[in-house]
Structure formats: structure tokens, C-alpha cells
Amino acid sequence: MRIAIIADIHGNLPALEAVVVRIEQVRADRLIVAGDVVVGAPDSAACWQRVKALGCPIFRGNHERYVFDFDTPRARPEWASERFGPVRWAAGQFSAAERAELASLPATLRLPEAPGVLFVHGSPRNDHDLVFPYTPDAELAEKFAGAGERFVVRAHNHYCGVRDWSGGRIVTVGSVGLPLDGTPQAQFTVIERDAMAIGGWRVEHHAVPYDVAAAVRRFRESGYLDVAGPMAELYRREVETAAFQVLPFLEHLRRRPEWAAVPLTEALARFDRREG
């Protein structure tokens, strides 16, 4: 049994198409989509339609939640700010029925043909937990306390990784559309039954070259940069460089409360100049 897992597509259609072609070549028995199909690059709705056409199990990530909760009583107050321009853009591509479709996606997945394996986006407790090589075992125990399985497949970190802990294994599958390990290639992971491997599954990480320039052009051709503003520009940089851009900027804003009254465009210009 070979299972391919794709995740964190983030509206990057050229990357998704390249991965779909490669998955046909690796001869997987099953395909799973592990969340965050939407928000980031401009083509959230097109990626959602493409993923649905694959006819495979899909569960949601935190960005699906942002889209189906956006502009509802469940939305957090800050979501109305300019910082959430990319979410507003993505949500505007979906009808009410399609947003309900996103909301109906499960948060986790188990497959009869993969006993002992849990598929999640962040962790069993929420869709935004992160796992790093240096995450303490005690913290992992809290994040994965809801999992009886000892082999967990997850997404959300935007780079591939394997973390062994307490006799089990946590596999992070990488990002199709927004890899953040410095290599602008579309990532996915295949697990294959292997009685000799930890947890009974062998892990293969894949990185697929794709037309990054075409993905970057979509940001301007679609009108996304004009409508969604500075945060869309930071996502464009992440697609182009496969390096963190959004989080360093937001962290800088957090440490500069005096910038709160400054338009986000000016804040980004100051950040680029490394003011403050």
C-alpha cells in the first residue's frame, strides 16, 4: 500500500498541476489532500475545483477555516483588517454553497487500509500546531495527546520532515504551493507499508520542479496584488523564493506597536528598509 499526501497548496495552481503529474508516476494506491488548498497564491477556487476532481479524501486546514468563517459571526475582529486581504480575496472566489462545502470537511482522517495511521493538518487538538526538530517531547505529548496512533502524518509546517518520539513517528509532508525551505519546488510525501520501518511505514519525500515564473506572474495578471495589498506581495515573495516572508513581517509589526496607525503599504516599505 502506497499513499501519497499533498497539502498546503495555497492557491498555487501551477505547482498543484506539476504534483498531480508526478503522483501519477510514483504509482500511489491512494491520494490524500491534507488541508490548506486555499489562500496564498491567487487561484484558491481553481485549486479547490482541481482537488475535488481528483476524487480523493480531503480534510481541512486552518486556511479553509479562515475562508468559511470569513465575514461571519465566527470571524475574529482582526480579520476585517488589511492584513487579511489574501483571505478576503480567496473567500470572494467561493459561493455560499462552496464555503459550506469547505466547512463540511473533516479535521482529521483515518483510513481502513492504513490502520495505526492518523492524518491531521497541524495536530489532533487543532489545525495550527507546529512541529519542529527541537520541539520538546513533553510539548509533543500535549499536542498529540488525542492520538492513539503512533504514526502521524501532518502538514502545516511548509517543509518536509520526520520526527521520531516515544516509539512513534510524526511525518510532515511539505508544501505543494508555498514550500519554505529555500527550494522553490512543489513538495509532497509518499508513505509505503514496510514492516521493518518505524511505525510500519516507509517515508519518501518528493520535490517537483514547476513553472515558478508562471505562478509569480499570476499575482499581477489576476489583479491579486492590487486588491489584496501588501500581504499578497509577501506571499508572492514566498512563492518566488521559498523563504519566510509573511511571518518575519508580522513579527516585526508585533514588536513595533507604533506602526499600528501606519498603512500596511508603508509598514512594508519600512520593513524592507529595515527601519526600526
N, C-alpha and C positions, 0 to 999 in steps of 0.2 A: 504494500500500500504506500503510494507516494502522494503527499498532499502539498499543493502549492498555496502559499498565503501571500496575498498582496494587501497593502494598507497605505494610508497617508498619501493618497493620490493628489488631493488638494487642488482639484480643478485643472490639472496639467494633462491635457488630452494627448499631446504627442508622446509623453512619457508612458501613459497608460497603453496606448496602441503598441508601442515597442515591447512592453512587457507581455502583452497578450500574445504577440507573435512568438516570443521566446518561450513562454509557457507551453505552447503547442509543441515546441521542440524538446522540452525536457520530459515529456510523456508522463505528466501527473495524472493520477487517477481521480483526484478531486481538486477543486479550486475553492478557496475561501477568501472573502473580502473582509478585512478586519478593521473597517472604520476609517473615518476622515476621507471620504471620497470628495468632499466639498471644501470650499474656502481656501484661498491662497492665490493660485493662478486664476485666470478669468473664466474658465469653462466648467463651472460646477455642474450645471444642468446636463451638459453634453457628457460629462464623465459619469454622472448618475445613470443616464439612459444607456450608456455603453456597458456599464457594470451590470445593470439589470438584464441586458440582452445576453450576458454570459450564462444566465440560468443557474447560478451557484449560490450557496448560502452567503448572506451578508449580515453583519451586525454593525451597530453604530459606534462612532467615536464621539469625542467632545464637540467636533465641528458640526456634525449632524445635529447635535443638541442645540448649538448656537443658532442654526438655521431654523429648526422647527419651533424654537422658543422665541425667536426674534420678533419684536413688536407684539408680544403677548403679555399678559399679566405675570408670566413666569420669567420674563426677561429682567436681568439686573439693571439698575438705573444707568450704570456707566455704558451700557450697550447702545444708548442713544448718542454717545459722543462720537467725534470724528475718528477716534481710534478704531471704531468698529465699522468703518467704511467698507472693508472687504466682506464682512458678514452681511451688511446691508445689500451689497451688490449681489452676493450669492443668493440670499433669500429672495431677492426680486426676480430671480430666474425660475422660481418654483411657484406653481399654483397652490391654492389651499389644500387641494387633494394630494398633491405631491409632497407637501410638507407633512401632511398627516401620514403619508407613506413612510417618510423618514422617521417620524415619531414612533411608528409601529415596529421599527427594527428592534431586535433583542439587543441587550447589552453584553451578553456573553454567548458562547456556543460550545456545545458538546456534540460529538458525532458517535453514533453506534460503532462505526468502523474504526474509531480511534479511542478505544477505552483507555482511561487514565490520562487523557489529554484535555486540558481546558484552554479554550481560546478566549482572550479578552483584548480590550483595547489598551487600557492603562493597567488596571489590576481588577480583581473581583470586587473591590469595595467602591471604586469609581473609575471614570473614564479618563482621568488626567494624572494619575500617579506615574512617576518616573522611576526608572531603574537604571542605576549606573554600576560600573565595575566596583566602585568604592562604597556603594550603599551598604550600611551595616546589616548583618544578618538579623538583628533584632527588629530593625525597621522593615525588612522584607517580611518577617513573620507577621507584622501588623498588616502590611499591605495585602498579603496573600492568605490571611487567616481564614477567609471564606472558601478556600480551595482545598478540597480533599485530594485532588490530583497532585502528583509530584512532577508532572511535566506540563509547563505552562507556556503557551505561545501568545505573544503580545506584540503590540505596535507602539505608537506614540512617541518614541524617542528619536525617530528620524535617522537612525543608523543601525546597522546590523550588530548583533551581539549575542553572546551566550553567557549566562551567569549560573554557575552551579551553587547550590545551597542546600543544606540539611538533607543530603541524599537525593535531592531532586535537581531539576534544571529549568531555568527560565530562558526562553529564546525570544529575542527581539528581532522582528523580521525586516526592519529597514523601511525606507520610504520610496514609493514609486515616484512621486512628483516633487517632493521637497527634501531630498537627502541633505544631511547637514554634517557630512564627514569630510568635506573638501573635494569630493569627486563627483562632478555633475553627471551621474549616470543613474538610471532608474533601478531601484533595488527591489528584490523580493526574496522569499525563502521557501525552500522545499524541505519537508521532513519525510523520512522514509523509515518504515519498520526495520529495526535491526536489534536483535536480541542481545547483541554484545555492547550496544551503546548505552550510555547513561539514560535512564528513563525508558529504554526500549526503542528509541528513535534516533536515527542519524540526521544531522542537520547540514543542509547545503545553503549557503548564502550566494545570491546571484546579483550581479550589477550589469545593466544593459545599456550600451551607448544609445542615445537617441538624439533627435534634432533639437538641441537646446536653443539654438538661434531662433527656430520657428516658435518654440514655446515663449521665448522672450518677446518676439515681435507681437504675439497675441495681446500682450499687456497694453500696447499702444493702439494696435489696429481695432481692438474691441471697444475702445473708449474707456476701459477699466481704470487706467491711470488718472484720467481726467475726472472721473466720477468718484472713485474710492479714495483718492488722495494719497498722502504720504505713506500710509501703511501698505497700500498696494505697491508703491515704489520699493519698499523694503522687501516685500515678497518677490518682486521682480529680481532684486539683487540676490535673494536666496536661490532662486531658480538658476540664475546665471553662474553663481559662484559655489553653490552647495555649501555655504558657510552661514553661520548665525548672523542675522541682521536685525530681526524683529526684537528678540529678547534683549540684546545689548542696548538697543534704543529705549525700550520700555524701562529697563533697569536704570538707565541714565535719567529718564524722566522722574522716576521714583526718588532719585537722590537729588533732584533739582526742583523742589516744590515751587520755587519762584517762577518756574517756567509754566505753571498751570494756566496763567492768563495769556500765554503766548500762543498764536495759531500754530497748529501742528506742523505746517509747512516751514515756518520759521524755526520751530524747535528742531526739526530735522536738519535744517541748514546749519544751525548752531552745533548740533551733534556732529555733523560732517566736518565742521571746522574744529571740532574737539574743544569747543568753548566750555568753560566751567569744569 
